[in-house]
Amino acid sequence: MRVDPILSDLMRELSSRGFDLCGLASARRHDRGVPTPRQLLSTAVGDRLVVVVGHSRGWWDRCLDTLVEEPALLDSLDPIDEVAERMVEAAVRVSAPAESLPDGAWEVRYAHAQHPPSMRDLAAQAGLASFGPAGLGAHARWGPWISFRAAIVTTWPAPTAGETSSGPCEGCRGPCGPAMEEARRAAPIPAGATRLPLAGWRAYADARAICPVGTDARYGADQLEYHYTHGRDVLRRALAQRRRCSSKKSKTRSSI
Ligand code: B12
């Protein structure tokens, strides 16, 4: 079986769903640094190629579109995580039908799962982000306004070496470090936390916004608040706004 056509199809399918920040990494290299439940491979198998799935600001609109089409998703535990899962699964299904793969199916590991892989490690390996003094990943074009959603563990051999792009944080002693320290002082993160302290989220967001790279790619107000708080009310507000915009557009169209 030839890897390249399926891989290009997969990248295209991911990109058509708004995942505009994808790359390749090695499962074995990831596993070296992380504890067992978060590892991608069992010790019995050789190294495998991992497709790292992330996005910049634009993906939010795709999510809202999906939620408008399927409002029942709003009742799920975390609607945005649910949309991410549906999109990644659809991309895999369309580009790599199970019957074309040896040794059974691929495994998709989500960034939001209970024992997630280290998306920071995978993003660095894939050359998608460099890490600055605050530990935030930043991309040359989008700065820190990027998120990582999933790792698709394929049955293909891993790339022999990781990407070597230096990224925008290389040599930067930028303002994010002190700003993030300030946020951590103002709203300390308790050990084992799975959410940021709600009262302090703006300080963490400010530490991201202080980065001079990708300022035109910052998340919009609702997107930002949701990323930091996961508030369902934020999502409802964003959807209401979207409906208002589309009804205004259709009124304008009908009056032309
Ligand atoms: C759990 C988690 C958290 C916990 C962190 C607990 C802690 N010990 O700090 C909470 C909810 C508090 C949190 C907060 C934030 N997180 Co967080 N977090 C995750 C998540 C879902 C899992 C991490 C994990 O267990 N990985 C598995 C282990 C093996 O890998 P690891 O990389 O060693 O994991 C450690 C670090 O990643 C650290 N951590 C988690 N988030 C962040 C963010 C920063 C800036 C730093 C320095 C460290 C850090 O916590 C992990 C456990 O110690 C990841 C997604 C993922 N799967 O990687 C996102 C992720 C790492 N977080 C992210 C972000 C943006 C943040 C915040 C800046 C804002 C936010 N949206 O909440 C803050 C900053 C907090 C900080 N430490 O300064 C992004 C980073 C993207 C980027 N551009 O760099 C990720 C990749 C999520 C995503 N969808 O993109 N996070």
py3Dmol code that shows the C-alpha trace and the ligand (Angstrom):
import py3Dmol

protein = """\
ATOM      1  CA  MET A   1       0.000   0.000   0.000  1.00  0.00           C
ATOM      2  CA  ARG A   2       1.372   3.455  -0.884  1.00  0.00           C
ATOM      3  CA  VAL A   3       1.321   5.898   2.005  1.00  0.00           C
ATOM      4  CA  ASP A   4       1.565   9.192   0.124  1.00  0.00           C
ATOM      5  CA  PRO A   5      -1.814   9.380  -1.636  1.00  0.00           C
ATOM      6  CA  ILE A   6      -3.727   8.519   1.553  1.00  0.00           C
ATOM      7  CA  LEU A   7      -1.667  10.924   3.615  1.00  0.00           C
ATOM      8  CA  SER A   8      -2.245  13.762   1.139  1.00  0.00           C
ATOM      9  CA  ASP A   9      -5.965  12.943   1.121  1.00  0.00           C
ATOM     10  CA  LEU A  10      -6.022  12.980   4.911  1.00  0.00           C
ATOM     11  CA  MET A  11      -4.226  16.341   5.081  1.00  0.00           C
ATOM     12  CA  ARG A  12      -6.668  17.736   2.513  1.00  0.00           C
ATOM     13  CA  GLU A  13      -9.692  16.411   4.416  1.00  0.00           C
ATOM     14  CA  LEU A  14      -8.387  17.857   7.681  1.00  0.00           C
ATOM     15  CA  SER A  15      -7.665  21.182   6.048  1.00  0.00           C
ATOM     16  CA  SER A  16     -11.142  21.317   4.488  1.00  0.00           C
ATOM     17  CA  ARG A  17     -12.556  21.070   8.031  1.00  0.00           C
ATOM     18  CA  GLY A  18     -10.511  24.034   9.226  1.00  0.00           C
ATOM     19  CA  PHE A  19      -7.523  22.144  10.670  1.00  0.00           C
ATOM     20  CA  ASP A  20      -4.920  24.354   9.081  1.00  0.00           C
ATOM     21  CA  LEU A  21      -2.034  23.363  11.335  1.00  0.00           C
ATOM     22  CA  CYS A  22      -1.158  19.716  10.815  1.00  0.00           C
ATOM     23  CA  GLY A  23       2.150  17.890  10.667  1.00  0.00           C
ATOM     24  CA  LEU A  24       3.988  14.634  11.251  1.00  0.00           C
ATOM     25  CA  ALA A  25       5.667  13.236  14.349  1.00  0.00           C
ATOM     26  CA  SER A  26       7.060  10.008  15.771  1.00  0.00           C
ATOM     27  CA  ALA A  27       5.032   8.092  18.357  1.00  0.00           C
ATOM     28  CA  ARG A  28       8.149   6.542  19.874  1.00  0.00           C
ATOM     29  CA  ARG A  29       9.845   9.913  20.349  1.00  0.00           C
ATOM     30  CA  HIS A  30       6.700  11.209  22.065  1.00  0.00           C
ATOM     31  CA  ASP A  31       6.546   8.192  24.373  1.00  0.00           C
ATOM     32  CA  ARG A  32      10.111   8.666  25.625  1.00  0.00           C
ATOM     33  CA  GLY A  33       9.121  11.644  27.715  1.00  0.00           C
ATOM     34  CA  VAL A  34       5.624  10.834  29.020  1.00  0.00           C
ATOM     35  CA  PRO A  35       4.143   8.464  31.618  1.00  0.00           C
ATOM     36  CA  THR A  36       2.474   5.201  30.529  1.00  0.00           C
ATOM     37  CA  PRO A  37      -1.230   6.042  30.305  1.00  0.00           C
ATOM     38  CA  ARG A  38      -0.421   8.954  28.002  1.00  0.00           C
ATOM     39  CA  GLN A  39       1.874   6.999  25.707  1.00  0.00           C
ATOM     40  CA  LEU A  40       0.808   6.389  22.132  1.00  0.00           C
ATOM     41  CA  LEU A  41       2.262   2.908  21.626  1.00  0.00           C
ATOM     42  CA  SER A  42       2.355  -0.401  23.388  1.00  0.00           C
ATOM     43  CA  THR A  43       5.923  -1.657  23.805  1.00  0.00           C
ATOM     44  CA  ALA A  44       5.149  -4.506  21.408  1.00  0.00           C
ATOM     45  CA  VAL A  45       4.951  -2.370  18.295  1.00  0.00           C
ATOM     46  CA  GLY A  46       7.589  -0.464  16.366  1.00  0.00           C
ATOM     47  CA  ASP A  47       7.590   3.288  15.880  1.00  0.00           C
ATOM     48  CA  ARG A  48       4.641   4.809  14.033  1.00  0.00           C
ATOM     49  CA  LEU A  49       3.847   7.959  12.181  1.00  0.00           C
ATOM     50  CA  VAL A  50       1.547  10.349  14.011  1.00  0.00           C
ATOM     51  CA  VAL A  51      -0.475  13.041  12.275  1.00  0.00           C
ATOM     52  CA  VAL A  52      -0.681  16.025  14.617  1.00  0.00           C
ATOM     53  CA  VAL A  53      -3.929  17.964  14.219  1.00  0.00           C
ATOM     54  CA  GLY A  54      -4.267  21.620  15.141  1.00  0.00           C
ATOM     55  CA  HIS A  55      -5.708  24.882  13.963  1.00  0.00           C
ATOM     56  CA  SER A  56      -5.583  28.643  14.090  1.00  0.00           C
ATOM     57  CA  ARG A  57      -8.403  31.130  14.666  1.00  0.00           C
ATOM     58  CA  GLY A  58     -10.539  30.196  11.638  1.00  0.00           C
ATOM     59  CA  TRP A  59     -11.599  26.812  12.986  1.00  0.00           C
ATOM     60  CA  TRP A  60     -13.995  28.453  15.436  1.00  0.00           C
ATOM     61  CA  ASP A  61     -16.364  29.470  12.639  1.00  0.00           C
ATOM     62  CA  ARG A  62     -16.465  25.877  11.409  1.00  0.00           C
ATOM     63  CA  CYS A  63     -17.451  24.783  14.889  1.00  0.00           C
ATOM     64  CA  LEU A  64     -20.223  27.336  15.084  1.00  0.00           C
ATOM     65  CA  ASP A  65     -21.487  26.235  11.656  1.00  0.00           C
ATOM     66  CA  THR A  66     -21.629  22.641  12.889  1.00  0.00           C
ATOM     67  CA  LEU A  67     -23.462  23.682  16.055  1.00  0.00           C
ATOM     68  CA  VAL A  68     -26.000  25.670  14.032  1.00  0.00           C
ATOM     69  CA  GLU A  69     -26.606  22.613  11.865  1.00  0.00           C
ATOM     70  CA  GLU A  70     -26.766  20.247  14.848  1.00  0.00           C
ATOM     71  CA  PRO A  71     -28.000  22.175  17.901  1.00  0.00           C
ATOM     72  CA  ALA A  72     -28.336  18.931  19.893  1.00  0.00           C
ATOM     73  CA  LEU A  73     -24.529  18.937  20.182  1.00  0.00           C
ATOM     74  CA  LEU A  74     -24.871  21.838  22.594  1.00  0.00           C
ATOM     75  CA  ASP A  75     -26.115  19.358  25.189  1.00  0.00           C
ATOM     76  CA  SER A  76     -22.963  17.239  25.026  1.00  0.00           C
ATOM     77  CA  LEU A  77     -20.400  17.335  27.811  1.00  0.00           C
ATOM     78  CA  ASP A  78     -18.163  19.712  25.870  1.00  0.00           C
ATOM     79  CA  PRO A  79     -19.654  20.736  22.516  1.00  0.00           C
ATOM     80  CA  ILE A  80     -16.395  21.976  20.987  1.00  0.00           C
ATOM     81  CA  ASP A  81     -14.502  18.799  21.922  1.00  0.00           C
ATOM     82  CA  GLU A  82     -17.394  16.821  20.459  1.00  0.00           C
ATOM     83  CA  VAL A  83     -17.244  18.773  17.195  1.00  0.00           C
ATOM     84  CA  ALA A  84     -13.459  18.212  17.051  1.00  0.00           C
ATOM     85  CA  GLU A  85     -13.976  14.460  17.423  1.00  0.00           C
ATOM     86  CA  ARG A  86     -16.614  14.339  14.700  1.00  0.00           C
ATOM     87  CA  MET A  87     -14.484  16.318  12.293  1.00  0.00           C
ATOM     88  CA  VAL A  88     -11.295  14.296  12.824  1.00  0.00           C
ATOM     89  CA  GLU A  89     -13.174  11.004  12.601  1.00  0.00           C
ATOM     90  CA  ALA A  90     -14.890  12.103   9.390  1.00  0.00           C
ATOM     91  CA  ALA A  91     -11.550  13.136   7.856  1.00  0.00           C
ATOM     92  CA  VAL A  92     -10.021   9.748   8.717  1.00  0.00           C
ATOM     93  CA  ARG A  93     -13.062   7.848   7.461  1.00  0.00           C
ATOM     94  CA  VAL A  94     -13.162   9.653   4.134  1.00  0.00           C
ATOM     95  CA  SER A  95      -9.439   9.497   3.394  1.00  0.00           C
ATOM     96  CA  ALA A  96      -8.432   6.129   4.823  1.00  0.00           C
ATOM     97  CA  PRO A  97     -11.229   3.579   4.631  1.00  0.00           C
ATOM     98  CA  ALA A  98     -10.584   0.826   7.207  1.00  0.00           C
ATOM     99  CA  GLU A  99     -10.343  -1.909   4.593  1.00  0.00           C
ATOM    100  CA  SER A 100      -7.336  -0.234   2.975  1.00  0.00           C
ATOM    101  CA  LEU A 101      -5.282  -0.343   6.171  1.00  0.00           C
ATOM    102  CA  PRO A 102      -3.146  -3.251   7.343  1.00  0.00           C
ATOM    103  CA  ASP A 103      -3.224  -4.382  11.013  1.00  0.00           C
ATOM    104  CA  GLY A 104      -6.617  -2.939  11.736  1.00  0.00           C
ATOM    105  CA  ALA A 105      -7.566   0.682  12.163  1.00  0.00           C
ATOM    106  CA  TRP A 106      -5.645   3.731  13.229  1.00  0.00           C
ATOM    107  CA  GLU A 107      -6.103   5.162  16.644  1.00  0.00           C
ATOM    108  CA  VAL A 108      -7.133   8.746  17.221  1.00  0.00           C
ATOM    109  CA  ARG A 109      -6.003  10.197  20.548  1.00  0.00           C
ATOM    110  CA  TYR A 110      -7.637  13.455  21.569  1.00  0.00           C
ATOM    111  CA  ALA A 111      -5.971  16.365  23.327  1.00  0.00           C
ATOM    112  CA  HIS A 112      -8.940  16.588  25.711  1.00  0.00           C
ATOM    113  CA  ALA A 113      -9.077  12.872  26.638  1.00  0.00           C
ATOM    114  CA  GLN A 114      -8.636  11.704  30.206  1.00  0.00           C
ATOM    115  CA  HIS A 115      -5.064  10.519  29.600  1.00  0.00           C
ATOM    116  CA  PRO A 116      -4.082  12.706  26.684  1.00  0.00           C
ATOM    117  CA  PRO A 117      -0.828  12.614  24.767  1.00  0.00           C
ATOM    118  CA  SER A 118       1.469  15.626  25.079  1.00  0.00           C
ATOM    119  CA  MET A 119       0.284  17.852  22.267  1.00  0.00           C
ATOM    120  CA  ARG A 120       3.090  20.252  23.136  1.00  0.00           C
ATOM    121  CA  ASP A 121       5.687  17.572  22.453  1.00  0.00           C
ATOM    122  CA  LEU A 122       3.985  16.450  19.233  1.00  0.00           C
ATOM    123  CA  ALA A 123       3.575  20.019  17.964  1.00  0.00           C
ATOM    124  CA  ALA A 124       7.256  20.717  18.626  1.00  0.00           C
ATOM    125  CA  GLN A 125       8.327  17.510  16.888  1.00  0.00           C
ATOM    126  CA  ALA A 126       6.191  18.347  13.861  1.00  0.00           C
ATOM    127  CA  GLY A 127       7.742  21.816  13.661  1.00  0.00           C
ATOM    128  CA  LEU A 128       4.315  23.434  14.151  1.00  0.00           C
ATOM    129  CA  ALA A 129       5.248  25.511  17.181  1.00  0.00           C
ATOM    130  CA  SER A 130       8.188  26.754  19.153  1.00  0.00           C
ATOM    131  CA  PHE A 131       7.971  27.394  22.871  1.00  0.00           C
ATOM    132  CA  GLY A 132       8.723  30.718  24.506  1.00  0.00           C
ATOM    133  CA  PRO A 133       9.488  31.743  28.082  1.00  0.00           C
ATOM    134  CA  ALA A 134       5.834  31.250  29.137  1.00  0.00           C
ATOM    135  CA  GLY A 135       5.798  27.714  27.731  1.00  0.00           C
ATOM    136  CA  LEU A 136       3.135  28.687  25.200  1.00  0.00           C
ATOM    137  CA  GLY A 137       3.522  27.272  21.711  1.00  0.00           C
ATOM    138  CA  ALA A 138       3.755  29.877  18.951  1.00  0.00           C
ATOM    139  CA  HIS A 139       3.669  29.577  15.171  1.00  0.00           C
ATOM    140  CA  ALA A 140       5.588  31.836  12.786  1.00  0.00           C
ATOM    141  CA  ARG A 141       2.396  33.196  11.168  1.00  0.00           C
ATOM    142  CA  TRP A 142      -0.245  32.848  13.900  1.00  0.00           C
ATOM    143  CA  GLY A 143       1.875  33.402  16.981  1.00  0.00           C
ATOM    144  CA  PRO A 144       0.371  31.727  20.076  1.00  0.00           C
ATOM    145  CA  TRP A 145      -3.135  31.754  18.553  1.00  0.00           C
ATOM    146  CA  ILE A 146      -3.093  28.057  17.823  1.00  0.00           C
ATOM    147  CA  SER A 147      -4.656  25.004  19.461  1.00  0.00           C
ATOM    148  CA  PHE A 148      -3.977  21.308  19.140  1.00  0.00           C
ATOM    149  CA  ARG A 149      -6.820  18.816  19.103  1.00  0.00           C
ATOM    150  CA  ALA A 150      -5.703  15.319  18.214  1.00  0.00           C
ATOM    151  CA  ALA A 151      -2.975  12.849  17.347  1.00  0.00           C
ATOM    152  CA  ILE A 152      -3.799  10.286  14.679  1.00  0.00           C
ATOM    153  CA  VAL A 153      -1.585   7.269  15.296  1.00  0.00           C
ATOM    154  CA  THR A 154      -1.262   5.509  11.942  1.00  0.00           C
ATOM    155  CA  THR A 155       0.089   2.078  11.112  1.00  0.00           C
ATOM    156  CA  TRP A 156       2.801   3.599   8.929  1.00  0.00           C
ATOM    157  CA  PRO A 157       6.479   3.912   9.843  1.00  0.00           C
ATOM    158  CA  ALA A 158       7.485   7.073  11.677  1.00  0.00           C
ATOM    159  CA  PRO A 159       9.429   9.882  10.031  1.00  0.00           C
ATOM    160  CA  THR A 160      13.154   9.344  10.569  1.00  0.00           C
ATOM    161  CA  ALA A 161      13.763  12.810  12.029  1.00  0.00           C
ATOM    162  CA  GLY A 162      11.596  15.584  13.341  1.00  0.00           C
ATOM    163  CA  GLU A 163      11.184  18.936  11.629  1.00  0.00           C
ATOM    164  CA  THR A 164      13.911  21.391  12.430  1.00  0.00           C
ATOM    165  CA  SER A 165      12.220  24.760  11.886  1.00  0.00           C
ATOM    166  CA  SER A 166      13.353  27.160  14.609  1.00  0.00           C
ATOM    167  CA  GLY A 167      10.068  29.024  15.125  1.00  0.00           C
ATOM    168  CA  PRO A 168       9.359  32.533  16.360  1.00  0.00           C
ATOM    169  CA  CYS A 169      10.327  31.919  20.010  1.00  0.00           C
ATOM    170  CA  GLU A 170      13.901  31.027  19.182  1.00  0.00           C
ATOM    171  CA  GLY A 171      16.100  33.591  20.906  1.00  0.00           C
ATOM    172  CA  CYS A 172      13.073  35.642  22.022  1.00  0.00           C
ATOM    173  CA  ARG A 173      13.168  36.822  25.610  1.00  0.00           C
ATOM    174  CA  GLY A 174       9.714  38.229  25.067  1.00  0.00           C
ATOM    175  CA  PRO A 175       7.202  39.638  27.530  1.00  0.00           C
ATOM    176  CA  CYS A 176       5.127  36.435  27.792  1.00  0.00           C
ATOM    177  CA  GLY A 177       7.328  34.972  30.547  1.00  0.00           C
ATOM    178  CA  PRO A 178       6.763  37.653  33.206  1.00  0.00           C
ATOM    179  CA  ALA A 179       3.099  38.041  32.171  1.00  0.00           C
ATOM    180  CA  MET A 180       2.478  34.309  32.624  1.00  0.00           C
ATOM    181  CA  GLU A 181       4.304  34.351  35.972  1.00  0.00           C
ATOM    182  CA  GLU A 182       2.048  37.196  37.023  1.00  0.00           C
ATOM    183  CA  ALA A 183      -1.033  35.208  35.978  1.00  0.00           C
ATOM    184  CA  ARG A 184       0.184  32.171  37.920  1.00  0.00           C
ATOM    185  CA  ARG A 185       0.733  34.356  40.988  1.00  0.00           C
ATOM    186  CA  ALA A 186      -2.660  36.035  40.680  1.00  0.00           C
ATOM    187  CA  ALA A 187      -4.593  32.815  40.018  1.00  0.00           C
ATOM    188  CA  PRO A 188      -2.504  29.787  41.025  1.00  0.00           C
ATOM    189  CA  ILE A 189      -3.338  26.511  39.304  1.00  0.00           C
ATOM    190  CA  PRO A 190      -4.065  23.818  41.894  1.00  0.00           C
ATOM    191  CA  ALA A 191      -2.214  20.507  41.386  1.00  0.00           C
ATOM    192  CA  GLY A 192      -4.211  18.166  39.145  1.00  0.00           C
ATOM    193  CA  ALA A 193      -6.478  20.963  37.845  1.00  0.00           C
ATOM    194  CA  THR A 194      -8.286  20.222  34.611  1.00  0.00           C
ATOM    195  CA  ARG A 195      -9.581  23.772  34.153  1.00  0.00           C
ATOM    196  CA  LEU A 196      -8.051  27.178  34.767  1.00  0.00           C
ATOM    197  CA  PRO A 197      -9.287  29.024  37.881  1.00  0.00           C
ATOM    198  CA  LEU A 198     -12.304  30.864  36.430  1.00  0.00           C
ATOM    199  CA  ALA A 199     -11.643  34.108  38.279  1.00  0.00           C
ATOM    200  CA  GLY A 200      -8.146  34.425  36.810  1.00  0.00           C
ATOM    201  CA  TRP A 201      -8.622  33.478  33.175  1.00  0.00           C
ATOM    202  CA  ARG A 202      -8.129  36.999  31.818  1.00  0.00           C
ATOM    203  CA  ALA A 203      -4.618  37.219  33.275  1.00  0.00           C
ATOM    204  CA  TYR A 204      -3.706  33.999  31.425  1.00  0.00           C
ATOM    205  CA  ALA A 205      -5.272  35.367  28.245  1.00  0.00           C
ATOM    206  CA  ASP A 206      -3.302  38.604  28.637  1.00  0.00           C
ATOM    207  CA  ALA A 207      -0.070  36.613  28.841  1.00  0.00           C
ATOM    208  CA  ARG A 208      -0.938  35.165  25.439  1.00  0.00           C
ATOM    209  CA  ALA A 209      -2.040  38.480  23.936  1.00  0.00           C
ATOM    210  CA  ILE A 210       1.253  40.131  24.895  1.00  0.00           C
ATOM    211  CA  CYS A 211       3.135  38.078  22.276  1.00  0.00           C
ATOM    212  CA  PRO A 212       4.145  40.366  19.379  1.00  0.00           C
ATOM    213  CA  VAL A 213       3.763  37.585  16.782  1.00  0.00           C
ATOM    214  CA  GLY A 214       0.436  36.957  15.015  1.00  0.00           C
ATOM    215  CA  THR A 215      -1.431  39.876  16.590  1.00  0.00           C
ATOM    216  CA  ASP A 216      -3.798  39.953  13.600  1.00  0.00           C
ATOM    217  CA  ALA A 217      -4.589  36.283  14.216  1.00  0.00           C
ATOM    218  CA  ARG A 218      -5.806  36.659  17.809  1.00  0.00           C
ATOM    219  CA  TYR A 219      -8.884  34.697  18.756  1.00  0.00           C
ATOM    220  CA  GLY A 220     -12.093  36.750  18.667  1.00  0.00           C
ATOM    221  CA  ALA A 221     -13.780  37.709  21.972  1.00  0.00           C
ATOM    222  CA  ASP A 222     -16.161  34.726  22.230  1.00  0.00           C
ATOM    223  CA  GLN A 223     -13.570  32.262  20.965  1.00  0.00           C
ATOM    224  CA  LEU A 224     -11.066  33.518  23.512  1.00  0.00           C
ATOM    225  CA  GLU A 225     -13.462  33.387  26.434  1.00  0.00           C
ATOM    226  CA  TYR A 226     -14.638  29.909  25.513  1.00  0.00           C
ATOM    227  CA  HIS A 227     -11.095  28.575  25.169  1.00  0.00           C
ATOM    228  CA  TYR A 228     -10.317  29.749  28.682  1.00  0.00           C
ATOM    229  CA  THR A 229     -13.610  29.110  30.482  1.00  0.00           C
ATOM    230  CA  HIS A 230     -15.494  26.481  28.473  1.00  0.00           C
ATOM    231  CA  GLY A 231     -18.639  28.425  29.379  1.00  0.00           C
ATOM    232  CA  ARG A 232     -21.755  27.181  27.633  1.00  0.00           C
ATOM    233  CA  ASP A 233     -23.279  30.664  27.890  1.00  0.00           C
ATOM    234  CA  VAL A 234     -20.362  31.951  25.789  1.00  0.00           C
ATOM    235  CA  LEU A 235     -21.184  29.422  23.117  1.00  0.00           C
ATOM    236  CA  ARG A 236     -24.875  30.322  23.148  1.00  0.00           C
ATOM    237  CA  ARG A 237     -23.983  34.009  22.828  1.00  0.00           C
ATOM    238  CA  ALA A 238     -21.683  33.300  19.870  1.00  0.00           C
ATOM    239  CA  LEU A 239     -24.392  31.263  18.163  1.00  0.00           C
ATOM    240  CA  ALA A 240     -27.046  33.938  18.727  1.00  0.00           C
ATOM    241  CA  GLN A 241     -24.707  36.534  17.224  1.00  0.00           C
ATOM    242  CA  ARG A 242     -24.076  34.276  14.246  1.00  0.00           C
ATOM    243  CA  ARG A 243     -27.790  33.790  13.639  1.00  0.00           C
ATOM    244  CA  ARG A 244     -28.324  37.560  13.797  1.00  0.00           C
ATOM    245  CA  CYS A 245     -25.547  38.099  11.244  1.00  0.00           C
ATOM    246  CA  SER A 246     -26.858  35.502   8.822  1.00  0.00           C
ATOM    247  CA  SER A 247     -30.447  36.791   9.014  1.00  0.00           C
ATOM    248  CA  LYS A 248     -29.162  40.356   8.395  1.00  0.00           C
ATOM    249  CA  LYS A 249     -27.185  39.072   5.381  1.00  0.00           C
ATOM    250  CA  SER A 250     -30.206  37.274   3.915  1.00  0.00           C
ATOM    251  CA  LYS A 251     -32.391  40.380   4.430  1.00  0.00           C
ATOM    252  CA  THR A 252     -29.795  42.515   2.605  1.00  0.00           C
ATOM    253  CA  ARG A 253     -29.645  39.948  -0.201  1.00  0.00           C
ATOM    254  CA  SER A 254     -33.439  39.883  -0.604  1.00  0.00           C
ATOM    255  CA  SER A 255     -33.625  43.693  -0.758  1.00  0.00           C
ATOM    256  CA  ILE A 256     -31.013  43.958  -3.558  1.00  0.00           C
TER     257      ILE A 256
END
"""
ligand_1 = """\
91
B12
C -4.517 19.628 31.436
C -4.208 20.844 30.605
C -4.178 22.056 31.270
C -4.291 22.190 32.781
C -2.821 22.268 33.244
C -2.423 21.772 34.501
C -0.941 22.126 34.751
N -0.245 21.225 35.367
O -0.442 23.186 34.364
C -4.954 23.574 32.887
C -6.438 23.441 32.667
C -4.750 24.340 34.164
C -4.344 24.211 31.629
C -4.149 25.546 31.498
C -3.691 26.139 30.336
N -3.512 25.540 29.149
Co -3.498 23.632 28.925
N -3.705 21.863 28.509
C -3.984 20.778 29.200
C -4.093 19.540 28.289
C -5.571 19.325 27.963
C -3.512 18.254 28.789
C -2.058 18.364 29.285
C -1.519 16.979 29.548
O -1.819 16.388 30.553
N -0.731 16.454 28.624
C -0.106 15.152 28.759
C 1.338 15.312 29.310
C 2.107 14.010 29.235
O 1.993 16.231 28.434
P 2.668 17.593 28.947
O 2.765 18.471 27.732
O 3.864 17.307 29.719
O 1.536 18.184 29.947
C 1.761 19.178 30.896
C 1.848 20.565 30.286
O 1.214 20.587 29.026
C 1.083 21.425 31.308
N 0.277 22.449 30.630
C -0.970 22.354 30.238
N -1.355 23.454 29.599
C -0.303 24.273 29.576
C -0.147 25.542 29.032
C 1.086 26.181 29.172
C 1.254 27.535 28.558
C 2.166 25.535 29.882
C 3.481 26.201 30.073
C 1.987 24.238 30.420
C 0.757 23.653 30.252
O 0.223 20.564 32.030
C 0.481 19.217 31.699
C 0.522 18.374 32.950
O 1.493 18.872 33.827
C -3.278 20.042 27.041
C -3.589 19.313 25.737
C -2.631 18.140 25.598
N -3.173 16.966 25.470
O -1.416 18.297 25.632
C -3.621 21.534 27.057
C -2.672 22.576 26.409
C -1.228 22.194 26.656
N -3.007 23.819 27.123
C -3.023 24.824 26.368
C -3.264 26.162 26.814
C -3.340 27.242 25.751
C -3.424 26.457 28.165
C -3.588 27.874 28.754
C -2.561 28.894 28.279
C -4.957 28.470 28.466
C -6.119 27.546 28.518
N -6.786 27.377 27.388
O -6.506 27.035 29.533
C -3.444 27.608 30.270
C -2.030 27.973 30.823
C -1.702 27.223 32.088
C -0.254 27.227 32.481
N 0.228 26.116 33.047
O 0.436 28.203 32.326
C -2.746 24.474 24.914
C -1.361 24.955 24.449
C -1.459 25.550 23.052
C -0.309 26.440 22.806
N -0.522 27.376 21.895
O 0.738 26.304 23.381
C -2.959 22.949 24.893
C -2.081 22.176 23.920
C -4.463 22.696 24.573
C -4.862 22.967 23.135
N -6.083 22.539 22.812
O -4.200 23.502 22.317
N -4.038 23.289 30.732
"""
view = py3Dmol.view(width=600, height=400)
view.addModel(protein, "pdb")
view.setStyle({"model": 0}, {"cartoon": {"style": "trace"}})
view.addModel(ligand_1, "xyz")
view.setStyle({"model": 1}, {"stick": {}})
view.zoomTo()
view.show()
